[in-house]
Amino acid sequence: MEFGLMTEPQLGMTYDRLLGAARFCESNGVEVFARSDHYTFPRFEAPHATDAFATLGGLARETSRIGLCVLVSPITFRHPGVIAKTAATIDEMSGGRMILGLGTGWMEEEHAAFGMPFPDMAERYARLEEALTYLWAAFGRSGGGFEGEFYSLTADEIRPRPTGSLPIVVGGSGPHRTPRLAGTFADEYNLMVMPPAEIAVRVERAREAAVAAGRDPGTLRISVMGAAVTGRNEASFRENLERVAAAHPFGRSPEQLESTMRERGLPVGPGEEARAALAALEDAGVSRFYLQHLGPFDDDLLEDQFASLRA
């Protein structure tokens, strides 16, 4: 199992805080640093929502090893031409470490706050599929240009080309359309943590879609994103749980946090118990776990979390 650290900067993280978290990953064997893409978060008081691509561009020059992932960018925010140029530029700046996550978008309130259109779900899925087709052409994965209902691209070669492989992640937990898009276009299919049996069904559908698209289904990485609280033993787990609960942006007691996590099947408890939850996800096809961490971003806490998950 590979690991990523997933951050939610719209809940109050400055660029310097993101840099500290990315440097932790760089120094502690975490494979990927990821961040969400939100312009605001009206459900949170005074959100400090930095731009996802701008911050990853900065991190591209201040790290040297880790993957840098936007998980995921709503297609409603940017034209796919802007996404293509920005992602390829960050890939060049990072020496080929950019990972591009795309999704339909879901938070209507942030679109309303900035006066951005928020089409219905059917149109958002249609736009996402066209954007993925567009990006394949822009990145040189398919020949020629693209002509769709919402977007078009001439057949001229677009530069810069990605420096590395520039993996595309399709994120979402829907049971039918998202697996199809992931299997058809994505290098990585990302879901929220759910019961392993439900993950396995979606993975199978994604792999079937890959076969239908003429792709090798074995090359599709399956990843999940979710919280985890663990520790080397019962005492360190309890201490870590209290620290995570105290920093929770929406206010959770340790008991509330543990109960909710257990109900959702998330890795929680002393290391052996948390690793058993990871093993169940791995049996369903998952090979990368993004630890969605909301704080505190103390190195000793994060070290204990990842060491206990890996042991």
C-alpha positions as CSV (number, residue, x, y, z in Angstrom):
1,M,0.0,0.0,0.0
2,E,1.3,3.4,-1.0
3,F,0.4,6.5,1.1
4,G,-0.5,10.1,0.4
5,L,-1.2,13.0,2.7
6,M,-4.5,14.7,1.8
7,T,-5.0,18.3,3.0
8,E,-8.1,20.5,2.9
9,P,-6.6,24.0,2.7
10,Q,-10.0,25.7,2.4
11,L,-10.3,25.0,6.1
12,G,-7.6,27.5,6.9
13,M,-4.2,26.4,5.6
14,T,-1.8,29.1,4.4
15,Y,0.8,28.4,1.7
16,D,3.5,28.1,4.5
17,R,1.4,25.5,6.3
18,L,1.0,23.6,3.1
19,L,4.8,23.8,2.5
20,G,5.4,22.4,6.0
21,A,3.1,19.4,5.3
22,A,4.7,18.8,1.9
23,R,8.1,18.9,3.4
24,F,7.0,16.3,6.0
25,C,6.0,14.0,3.2
26,E,9.3,14.6,1.4
27,S,11.3,13.7,4.5
28,N,9.2,10.8,5.8
29,G,8.7,8.5,2.8
30,V,5.1,9.5,2.0
31,E,4.7,9.1,-1.7
32,V,2.2,11.9,-2.5
33,F,1.2,15.2,-1.2
34,A,-2.4,16.1,-2.2
35,R,-4.7,19.0,-1.7
36,S,-8.3,19.8,-2.5
37,D,-9.5,22.4,-4.9
38,H,-12.1,24.8,-3.4
39,Y,-12.4,28.5,-3.8
40,T,-14.3,29.0,-0.5
41,F,-16.1,26.9,2.1
42,P,-19.2,28.7,3.2
43,R,-19.9,26.0,5.8
44,F,-16.7,27.1,7.7
45,E,-16.1,30.4,9.3
46,A,-13.6,32.7,7.5
47,P,-12.2,30.0,5.1
48,H,-8.6,30.7,3.8
49,A,-8.9,29.1,0.4
50,T,-5.8,29.3,-1.6
51,D,-5.7,28.4,-5.3
52,A,-4.8,24.7,-5.8
53,F,-2.7,25.0,-8.9
54,A,-0.8,28.1,-7.8
55,T,0.2,26.5,-4.5
56,L,1.3,23.2,-6.3
57,G,3.4,25.4,-8.6
58,G,5.2,26.7,-5.5
59,L,5.6,23.3,-4.0
60,A,7.0,22.1,-7.3
61,R,10.1,24.2,-6.7
62,E,10.4,23.6,-3.0
63,T,10.2,19.8,-3.1
64,S,12.1,17.2,-5.1
65,R,10.7,13.7,-4.6
66,I,7.0,13.5,-3.8
67,G,4.1,13.4,-6.2
68,L,2.0,16.7,-6.2
69,C,-1.7,16.0,-6.6
70,V,-4.8,18.1,-6.9
71,L,-7.6,15.8,-5.6
72,V,-9.7,16.7,-7.3
73,S,-10.3,19.9,-9.4
74,P,-14.0,20.5,-10.4
75,I,-14.5,20.8,-14.1
76,T,-16.8,23.7,-13.3
77,F,-13.9,26.0,-12.2
78,R,-11.6,26.1,-15.3
79,H,-11.8,25.5,-19.1
80,P,-9.8,22.3,-20.0
81,G,-7.4,24.4,-22.0
82,V,-6.5,26.3,-18.8
83,I,-6.2,23.0,-16.9
84,A,-4.0,21.5,-19.6
85,K,-1.6,24.4,-19.7
86,T,-1.4,24.8,-15.9
87,A,-0.9,21.1,-15.2
88,A,1.8,20.7,-17.9
89,T,3.6,23.8,-16.6
90,I,3.6,22.5,-13.0
91,D,4.7,19.1,-14.3
92,E,7.7,20.8,-16.0
93,M,8.4,22.9,-12.9
94,S,8.4,19.7,-10.7
95,G,10.4,17.5,-13.0
96,G,7.5,15.3,-13.9
97,R,5.7,15.0,-10.5
98,M,2.3,16.5,-11.2
99,I,-0.8,14.4,-10.7
100,L,-4.0,15.8,-12.1
101,G,-7.3,14.9,-10.4
102,L,-10.6,15.9,-12.0
103,G,-14.2,15.6,-10.9
104,T,-17.7,17.0,-11.5
105,G,-17.7,19.4,-8.6
106,W,-20.3,19.2,-5.9
107,M,-20.5,22.3,-3.7
108,E,-23.1,24.6,-5.2
109,E,-22.6,27.3,-2.5
110,E,-19.0,28.1,-3.6
111,H,-20.1,28.5,-7.2
112,A,-22.9,30.9,-6.1
113,A,-20.4,32.8,-3.9
114,F,-18.2,33.5,-7.0
115,G,-21.0,33.8,-9.5
116,M,-19.8,30.7,-11.4
117,P,-22.3,28.5,-13.2
118,F,-23.2,25.2,-11.6
119,P,-25.0,23.0,-14.2
120,D,-27.0,20.0,-13.2
121,M,-25.3,16.7,-12.6
122,A,-26.0,15.4,-16.1
123,E,-24.2,18.3,-17.7
124,R,-21.4,18.3,-15.2
125,Y,-20.7,14.6,-16.1
126,A,-20.9,15.4,-19.8
127,R,-18.4,18.3,-19.4
128,L,-16.1,16.1,-17.4
129,E,-16.1,13.4,-20.1
130,E,-15.4,16.0,-22.8
131,A,-12.7,17.6,-20.7
132,L,-11.0,14.2,-20.3
133,T,-11.1,13.6,-24.0
134,Y,-9.8,17.1,-24.6
135,L,-6.9,16.5,-22.2
136,W,-5.9,13.3,-23.9
137,A,-5.6,15.2,-27.1
138,A,-3.8,18.2,-25.4
139,F,-1.3,15.9,-23.7
140,G,-0.6,13.9,-26.9
141,R,-2.2,10.7,-25.7
142,S,-4.6,10.7,-28.7
143,G,-4.1,12.0,-32.2
144,G,-5.8,15.0,-33.6
145,G,-7.9,17.6,-31.9
146,F,-11.3,17.4,-30.3
147,E,-14.8,18.8,-31.1
148,G,-17.5,18.4,-28.5
149,E,-20.7,20.1,-27.4
150,F,-18.9,22.2,-24.7
151,Y,-15.2,22.3,-25.7
152,S,-13.1,22.1,-28.8
153,L,-9.4,21.8,-29.6
154,T,-7.6,22.1,-32.9
155,A,-5.3,19.4,-34.1
156,D,-2.2,21.6,-33.6
157,E,0.3,20.1,-31.2
158,I,0.0,21.7,-27.7
159,R,3.2,22.5,-25.8
160,P,4.6,22.1,-23.3
161,R,3.9,18.4,-23.3
162,P,4.0,16.7,-19.9
163,T,7.5,16.2,-18.6
164,G,6.6,13.0,-16.8
165,S,3.6,10.7,-17.3
166,L,1.3,13.3,-15.7
167,P,-1.2,10.8,-14.3
168,I,-4.9,11.7,-14.5
169,V,-7.1,10.9,-11.6
170,V,-10.8,10.6,-11.9
171,G,-12.4,11.0,-8.5
172,G,-15.9,10.3,-7.3
173,S,-17.9,7.6,-5.6
174,G,-20.9,7.2,-8.0
175,P,-21.6,3.6,-8.9
176,H,-21.8,3.7,-12.7
177,R,-20.7,6.9,-14.6
178,T,-17.6,7.6,-12.5
179,P,-16.2,4.0,-12.9
180,R,-16.8,4.2,-16.6
181,L,-15.0,7.5,-17.0
182,A,-12.1,6.3,-14.8
183,G,-11.7,3.1,-16.7
184,T,-11.8,4.9,-20.1
185,F,-9.5,7.8,-19.3
186,A,-7.8,7.7,-15.9
187,D,-4.5,6.4,-14.7
188,E,-5.9,6.4,-11.1
189,Y,-9.5,6.0,-9.9
190,N,-10.1,7.6,-6.5
191,L,-13.0,7.0,-4.1
192,M,-14.0,8.0,-0.6
193,V,-13.7,5.1,1.8
194,M,-16.7,2.9,1.7
195,P,-17.4,-0.8,2.5
196,P,-14.8,-2.9,0.6
197,A,-17.6,-4.8,-1.2
198,E,-18.9,-1.6,-2.6
199,I,-15.4,-0.6,-3.7
200,A,-14.9,-3.9,-5.4
201,V,-18.0,-3.5,-7.5
202,R,-16.9,-0.1,-8.7
203,V,-13.4,-1.3,-9.4
204,E,-14.7,-4.2,-11.5
205,R,-16.9,-1.7,-13.5
206,A,-13.9,0.6,-14.0
207,R,-11.7,-2.3,-15.2
208,E,-14.5,-3.5,-17.6
209,A,-14.6,0.1,-19.0
210,A,-10.8,0.0,-19.5
211,V,-11.1,-3.2,-21.5
212,A,-13.9,-1.7,-23.6
213,A,-11.6,1.3,-24.3
214,G,-8.8,-1.0,-25.4
215,R,-6.7,-0.3,-22.3
216,D,-4.9,-2.6,-19.9
217,P,-7.2,-2.8,-16.8
218,G,-4.2,-3.8,-14.7
219,T,-2.6,-0.4,-15.1
220,L,-5.5,1.5,-13.5
221,R,-4.5,2.4,-9.9
222,I,-7.2,2.3,-7.3
223,S,-7.0,4.8,-4.5
224,V,-9.2,5.8,-1.6
225,M,-9.3,9.0,0.6
226,G,-10.3,9.0,4.2
227,A,-9.4,9.9,7.7
228,A,-7.3,7.6,9.9
229,V,-6.3,7.8,13.5
230,T,-3.9,5.2,14.9
231,G,-0.9,4.8,17.1
232,R,1.8,2.3,18.1
233,N,-0.3,1.0,20.9
234,E,-3.6,1.7,22.8
235,A,-2.1,4.6,24.8
236,S,-0.6,6.4,21.8
237,F,-3.8,5.8,19.8
238,R,-5.8,7.5,22.5
239,E,-3.4,10.4,22.8
240,N,-3.4,10.9,19.0
241,L,-7.2,10.7,18.9
242,E,-7.5,13.4,21.5
243,R,-5.1,15.7,19.6
244,V,-6.9,15.1,16.3
245,A,-10.3,15.8,17.9
246,A,-9.1,18.9,19.6
247,A,-8.0,20.3,16.2
248,H,-11.1,19.3,14.3
249,P,-12.4,22.3,12.4
250,F,-16.1,21.4,13.1
251,G,-15.6,20.4,16.7
252,R,-15.7,16.7,17.6
253,S,-15.1,14.9,20.9
254,P,-12.7,12.0,20.8
255,E,-15.7,9.7,21.4
256,Q,-17.7,11.2,18.5
257,L,-14.7,11.0,16.2
258,E,-13.9,7.4,17.0
259,S,-17.6,6.3,16.7
260,T,-18.0,8.0,13.3
261,M,-14.8,6.6,11.9
262,R,-15.7,3.1,13.0
263,E,-19.1,3.3,11.5
264,R,-17.5,4.3,8.1
265,G,-14.9,1.5,8.3
266,L,-12.0,3.9,8.4
267,P,-8.6,2.9,9.8
268,V,-9.0,3.7,13.5
269,G,-7.5,2.1,16.7
270,P,-4.0,0.8,17.6
271,G,-1.8,0.0,14.6
272,E,-2.8,-3.6,14.2
273,E,-6.5,-2.8,14.1
274,A,-6.0,0.1,11.7
275,R,-3.9,-2.0,9.4
276,A,-6.6,-4.6,9.3
277,A,-9.0,-2.0,7.8
278,L,-6.3,-1.1,5.2
279,A,-5.9,-4.8,4.4
280,A,-9.6,-5.1,3.7
281,L,-9.4,-2.1,1.3
282,E,-6.4,-3.7,-0.4
283,D,-8.3,-6.9,-0.9
284,A,-10.9,-4.8,-2.7
285,G,-8.2,-3.6,-5.1
286,V,-7.0,-0.4,-3.4
287,S,-3.2,0.3,-3.7
288,R,-3.0,3.8,-2.4
289,F,-4.5,5.4,0.7
290,Y,-4.7,9.2,1.0
291,L,-4.8,10.1,4.7
292,Q,-7.2,13.0,4.9
293,H,-5.8,14.9,7.8
294,L,-7.4,18.1,9.1
295,G,-4.8,18.8,11.8
296,P,-2.9,19.3,13.8
297,F,0.1,19.3,11.4
298,D,2.6,18.3,14.0
299,D,5.5,16.2,12.7
300,D,5.5,13.8,15.6
301,L,1.8,13.1,15.2
302,L,2.0,12.5,11.5
303,E,5.1,10.4,11.9
304,D,3.2,8.2,14.4
305,Q,0.2,7.9,12.1
306,F,2.1,6.8,9.0
307,A,4.5,4.6,10.9
308,S,1.6,2.8,12.5
309,L,-0.2,2.4,9.2
310,R,2.9,1.0,7.5
311,A,4.2,-1.3,10.2
